[in-house]
C-alpha cells in the first residue's frame, strides 16, 4: 500500500530547545523502495522517499526526496524550499519535481541538493529506465530569477555507459 501525505515534519534545535511541527507541502506519495527499473529486469533502490539531505543557508532550508507520480507510477525527484528564520515558524516557499516527459519509463531518484549564498539551488540525482540508461548521474538547477517551482532540464554528468551492468 502506498503512503500519501501532505506534510513534512521539521525540527529546529538550538541552545536547549527543540521546536517541531508538520509543515504543509503539496501532496506526494512515497515510492515502494527498489522500484526504479533498469535494463535486464533489475530494479534500483530509490530510498523509499526518505529525505536524503537538507541544507540550511541564510534563513532558507532546502531538501529533496523521491516520490511516485500519481499518473504513471514513475519515480520522480521532489524538492522543497522553506523559510526557516530562527525567530518564526518554518513555512513553505516552493517545491518542484524533476521528471522525464519525453523518454518512456525513465525514473529519477536518490537526489542530493545544495543552495548557494545568493539562493540558487542545484541538484544531482540518479536516472534509470527499463530500456536504459542503467544508472546515469544527472544534474539540474534553479536560479533565483527562474519561476518558482521550476528546474532546468536534467543534464547527464556521467553515463552508465553500456546496455547492462559491469562486473
Secondary structure as UniProt FT lines:
FT   STRAND          4..14
FT   TURN            15..16
FT   STRAND          17..29
FT   STRAND          36..38
FT   HELIX           39..41
FT   STRAND          42..44
FT   HELIX           47..49
FT   STRAND          53..57
FT   TURN            58..59
FT   STRAND          60..68
FT   TURN            70..72
FT   STRAND          75..83
FT   TURN            86..87
FT   STRAND          91..98
FT   TURN            104..105
FT   STRAND          106..115
FT   TURN            117..118
FT   STRAND          121..129
FT   TURN            130..131
FT   STRAND          136..142
FT   TURN            144..145
FT   TURN            148..149
FT   STRAND          155..158
//
